[in-house]
Amino acid sequence: MAGAGTSPLERATRLSPDDPFPEELLDLSLEHLQILHSRICRQLELEYLTDPAGGHPVTLDRAHELQIEFTSRLLR
């Protein structure tokens, strides 16, 4: 998804399905979790705007994992 026509800044503000994703979200600070969530949200926005099929399955799964982690931290 990180196309040749995108700038390094644009790529740094999103997390494409090909970019690495932490295996364990529990190890991240709340600040890093929020940054990761922002990057995933920006990627989802791009995918919904550019692909008639909607969000990429990997991006959707990552957004779901982040939501689960936020919810579990709220309940602790």
Residue pairs with C-beta under 8 A, 6 or more apart in sequence:
1 14
1 16
1 17
1 18
1 43
1 46
1 47
1 56
2 11
2 14
2 16
2 18
2 19
13 38
13 39
13 42
14 39
14 42
14 43
14 46
15 21
15 36
15 39
15 40
15 43
15 59
15 62
16 43
16 59
17 43
17 56
17 57
17 58
17 59
21 36
21 62
22 28
22 36
25 33
25 36
25 65
25 66
25 69
26 69
28 36
30 73
33 66
33 69
33 70
33 73
36 66
37 63
37 66
37 70
40 59
40 62
40 63
40 66
41 63
43 56
43 59
44 55
44 59
44 60
44 63
47 54
47 55
47 56
47 59
48 54
48 55
55 63
